[in-house]
Amino acid sequence: MSAAGGAAGVTCREFVELVTEYLEGAMSTGDRTRFEAHLDHCDECREYLAQFRVTIAAVGHLPSESIAPEAEARLLDAFRGWKRDSAPPAG
């Protein structure tokens, strides 16, 4: 992966952070242009995006009943804890 992106470019790290926004169509036109310009020269990020799309396609078709209630409860608890732990300190 390339760390270089230039002053107006997108680095691989930024690419990974922005991929969901890109796939949801939530990027500004300028950001989308920079994001896609990065794809033009970065094989690793093109592969990452392709893998991300495959994952979304696979997971997007799983019925909610496919996860055991105990596993669902553990996951929800983990995410609640993560959100609580990552919240900025009050005051």
Order of alpha helices (4+ residues) and beta strands (2+ residues): alpha-alpha-alpha-alpha
